[in-house]
């Protein structure tokens, strides 16, 4: 699982990336060339390949090119280009043509399948493409150990608005504990392979946990923040969901998806999910403006975008970075974004969403680029940025990443007020309470660190799940 997690959050992480090339290979695949065609099982050998590499784009609810690969029957039916293959015939089949060759067309925007995986599929088709699967039983069950051999990385951390409680995402489980006192952490299991985002509602009464299982489902889970009881969960799409944020009124959560959309998931179970296909690639992070009228999104397509919550329409792509955008945040006046490029930029809404001005007069008049007018430069970061968060009053912005520092800025004039150096590991997540007086951070080493702001004084540090020590005893 550590390899799974590191891939995810090197996207991003948050967190990119990504999440999703996820999942580990079946060791049997590498011996495919010595495996007879008759012994290959769809359920055991072929389905794991399809699930990991194909179903993100080819499922019954998202059938790109008209093709679903949810079952053998779906593949035989085919899509816009006809049947995927003919059982018993390995050559001249569309599926094999798409995944084979020096530059295969599929999977889109992903590494090509290994020769061993292509050979498994070829031999299965040659042997008659027998269907021995009950797909309802193929989703791997999440197993949460009583004690971890190594501390799982904290993929996301949240501090309650009053600064009294912490929520942490540790692989597949949500962990709750108080900032002060000796109350042991409460461990809440989920059905997600990986949790990517946790957050308290603005009023502190509810808690959301976001994640999913690669090539299977994304999930949003709402909890009672005091008791930790699950209120309800909702699955969205066919892949792990990424980071997001509660709406200012606490009635919905907006999260990013691997389908290039921002998904608004309402707390009301009877209300429908709204999906805005804004990006051409994974959306790693989403935030709301304080009035709840706009979303700011950033993703693997290197874009930072602003859209209307009411209509779902794109208002403006405020920036195209040289590298993927892994985290975004905003206030009433500014959008902020950062990522692999190590730059931290502020974009002034008032000018970004207005027209272009000109300079000079007469024949000397020339347009000033809109971007030059609305971008507000900020301090460059010393390494790849994974996470940023504002306080609920939107007066402070905290940011962290691979460079093992946390920096806190005032959002009005973008000056730095706090530097927390020499952290023990890469920072995957930061969170500020309502007035920005407390900060929580989680990272690759599995620790949750809690600080006073602006002094940067460490209040508490702990690994929130039990971990076996070299002496054979456990520590938490």
Secondary structure, DSSP 8 states (H G I E B T S, - for coil): -HHHHHHHHTT-TT---BTTS-S---GGGGGGGGS-GGG--IIIIIHHHHHHHTTTTEETTEEGGG---SSHHHHHH-BTTB-S-BTTB-TT-HHHHHH-STT-S-STTS----HHHHHHHHHHHHTT------GGG-S------SSBSS---EEEEEE-TTS-EEEEEETTEEEEEESSS----EEEE-S-SEEEEEEE-TTSSEEEEEEEETTTEEEEEEEETTT--EEEEEEESSS----EEE-TTSSEEEEE-TTSEEEEEESSTTS--EEEE--SS-EEEEEE-TTSSEEEEEETTSEEEEEETTT--EEEEEEE-SS-EEEEEE-SSEEEEEETT---EEEEHHHHTS---EES-GGG-EE--HHHHHEEE----SS-EEEEEE-TTS-EEEEEETTS-EEEEETTT--EEEEE---SS-EEEEEE-TTSSEEEEEETTSEEEEEETTT--EEEEEESS-EE-TTS-EE-
